[in-house]
Amino acid sequence: MESIQFKIAETNEDFDAYFEHLAKLLTERNGVNGFPHFTPRLVVPEKISFLEKFKSELGKPISERNNQVFIAFDDNKKVLAHCVLQYHGIESIKHRRHINGFGVCPEHTGKGIAKKILKEVVSLCKKIDVEYLDLELFATNLPAFELYKKVGFEQTGYTKDIARIGDLSLDDISMSLKISEFK
Ligand SMILES: CC(C)(COP(=O)(O)OP(=O)(O)OC[C@H]1O[C@@H](n2cnc3c(N)ncnc32)[C@H](O)[C@@H]1OP(=O)(O)O)[C@@H](O)C(=O)NCCC(=O)NCCS
């Protein structure tokens, strides 16, 4: 049976596998029925500078890193899902982290991977005394909205017309989780 493992990316192999997964999600697999999950953009040319923001911080303690990425991977080290945890580096908000990128590859959705990766994120937050997680998602993204509600996130805001993609105007929902209320 396939086994799925979770870790914070730290080796070149981890980052290459993460980027391959991300490039597919952001380009070929971004959304359904014309509604994107992420702001569409070209990814591949940005690879080196994009990964540098993670790699340059590996020498710092985990609690001080501004960006780190959790990955779920299979026996062949293929990345199946990712979740980026961001810290803005400001002392007064060090009790909060932002989820800034999250996705499971379409062949592996519906298997509980997103919930498990969030459990890993929450477990790290507890260790480093982080008390809240914040995120935003497009209002059309019902699977993600349902997932976040299910694990305990609450809606905190709604912004109309946050992004325009061609003729499509997208709204944005903000949500927060109190770590102690994760389900
Ligand atoms: C949203 C997403 C992360 C869910 O990942 P997943 O691994 O399939 O989710 P899980 O299997 O862990 O599901 C956990 C819960 O989420 C909710 N959920 C997940 N997919 C759902 C769907 N298609 N419709 C409704 N609810 C859904 C359910 O409440 C589910 O609990 P249940 O299985 O007990 O019903 C995944 O569909 C995805 O990567 N989508 C594209 C990228 C994206 O939208 N990222 C978020 C941007 S903010």
The ligand as an SDF file (V2000), in Angstrom:
LIG
                    3D

 48 50  0  0  0  0  0  0  0  0999 V2000
   -8.9420   22.0350   -1.2460 C   0  0  0  0  0  0  0  0  0  0  0  0
   -7.9370   20.8940   -1.2190 C   0  0  0  0  0  0  0  0  0  0  0  0
   -6.6310   21.4020   -0.5820 C   0  0  0  0  0  0  0  0  0  0  0  0
   -8.5090   19.7250   -0.3870 C   0  0  0  0  0  0  0  0  0  0  0  0
   -7.5350   18.7000   -0.3120 O   0  0  0  0  0  0  0  0  0  0  0  0
   -7.9310   17.1720    0.0180 P   0  0  0  0  0  0  0  0  0  0  0  0
   -6.6700   16.4430    0.3550 O   0  0  0  0  0  0  0  0  0  0  0  0
   -8.7520   16.6170   -1.0650 O   0  0  0  0  0  0  0  0  0  0  0  0
   -8.8240   17.3380    1.3260 O   0  0  0  0  0  0  0  0  0  0  0  0
   -9.1100   16.2050    2.4080 P   0  0  0  0  0  0  0  0  0  0  0  0
   -9.2520   14.8930    1.7050 O   0  0  0  0  0  0  0  0  0  0  0  0
   -8.1070   16.2890    3.4970 O   0  0  0  0  0  0  0  0  0  0  0  0
  -10.5540   16.6450    2.9250 O   0  0  0  0  0  0  0  0  0  0  0  0
  -10.7700   17.1950    4.2020 C   0  0  0  0  0  0  0  0  0  0  0  0
  -12.1370   17.8770    4.2110 C   0  0  0  0  0  0  0  0  0  0  0  0
  -12.1460   18.9720    3.2620 O   0  0  0  0  0  0  0  0  0  0  0  0
  -13.4790   19.1170    2.6860 C   0  0  0  0  0  0  0  0  0  0  0  0
  -13.3920   18.8890    1.2420 N   0  0  0  0  0  0  0  0  0  0  0  0
  -12.3180   18.4780    0.5440 C   0  0  0  0  0  0  0  0  0  0  0  0
  -12.6150   18.4150   -0.7720 N   0  0  0  0  0  0  0  0  0  0  0  0
  -13.9000   18.7950   -0.9010 C   0  0  0  0  0  0  0  0  0  0  0  0
  -14.7830   18.9490   -2.0240 C   0  0  0  0  0  0  0  0  0  0  0  0
  -14.3870   18.6920   -3.2770 N   0  0  0  0  0  0  0  0  0  0  0  0
  -16.0290   19.3870   -1.7860 N   0  0  0  0  0  0  0  0  0  0  0  0
  -16.4560   19.6610   -0.5280 C   0  0  0  0  0  0  0  0  0  0  0  0
  -15.6710   19.5300    0.5790 N   0  0  0  0  0  0  0  0  0  0  0  0
  -14.4110   19.1060    0.3810 C   0  0  0  0  0  0  0  0  0  0  0  0
  -14.3250   18.0580    3.3480 C   0  0  0  0  0  0  0  0  0  0  0  0
  -14.9140   18.6520    4.4870 O   0  0  0  0  0  0  0  0  0  0  0  0
  -13.3030   17.0070    3.7740 C   0  0  0  0  0  0  0  0  0  0  0  0
  -13.7150   16.2430    4.8530 O   0  0  0  0  0  0  0  0  0  0  0  0
  -14.4690   14.8270    4.5890 P   0  0  0  0  0  0  0  0  0  0  0  0
  -13.5580   14.0170    3.7220 O   0  0  0  0  0  0  0  0  0  0  0  0
  -14.6170   14.2630    5.9720 O   0  0  0  0  0  0  0  0  0  0  0  0
  -15.7440   15.1590    3.9090 O   0  0  0  0  0  0  0  0  0  0  0  0
   -7.6580   20.3400   -2.6600 C   0  0  0  0  0  0  0  0  0  0  0  0
   -8.8850   20.1050   -3.3040 O   0  0  0  0  0  0  0  0  0  0  0  0
   -6.8090   21.2410   -3.5230 C   0  0  0  0  0  0  0  0  0  0  0  0
   -5.5980   21.1650   -3.4840 O   0  0  0  0  0  0  0  0  0  0  0  0
   -7.4420   22.0970   -4.3240 N   0  0  0  0  0  0  0  0  0  0  0  0
   -6.7140   22.9100   -5.2970 C   0  0  0  0  0  0  0  0  0  0  0  0
   -5.8080   23.9240   -4.6560 C   0  0  0  0  0  0  0  0  0  0  0  0
   -6.5160   24.8150   -3.6700 C   0  0  0  0  0  0  0  0  0  0  0  0
   -7.6730   25.1320   -3.8290 O   0  0  0  0  0  0  0  0  0  0  0  0
   -5.7990   25.2390   -2.6290 N   0  0  0  0  0  0  0  0  0  0  0  0
   -6.3100   26.1290   -1.6220 C   0  0  0  0  0  0  0  0  0  0  0  0
   -6.0850   27.5080   -2.0580 C   0  0  0  0  0  0  0  0  0  0  0  0
   -6.4420   28.6100   -0.7130 S   0  0  0  0  0  0  0  0  0  0  0  0
  1  2  1  0
  2  3  1  0
  2  4  1  0
  2 36  1  0
  4  5  1  0
  5  6  1  0
  6  7  2  0
  6  8  1  0
  6  9  1  0
  9 10  1  0
 10 11  2  0
 10 12  1  0
 10 13  1  0
 13 14  1  0
 14 15  1  0
 15 16  1  0
 15 30  1  0
 16 17  1  0
 17 18  1  0
 17 28  1  0
 18 19  1  0
 18 27  1  0
 19 20  2  0
 20 21  1  0
 21 22  1  0
 21 27  2  0
 22 23  1  0
 22 24  2  0
 24 25  1  0
 25 26  2  0
 26 27  1  0
 28 29  1  0
 28 30  1  0
 30 31  1  0
 31 32  1  0
 32 33  2  0
 32 34  1  0
 32 35  1  0
 36 37  1  0
 36 38  1  0
 38 39  2  0
 38 40  1  0
 40 41  1  0
 41 42  1  0
 42 43  1  0
 43 44  2  0
 43 45  1  0
 45 46  1  0
 46 47  1  0
 47 48  1  0
M  END
$$$$
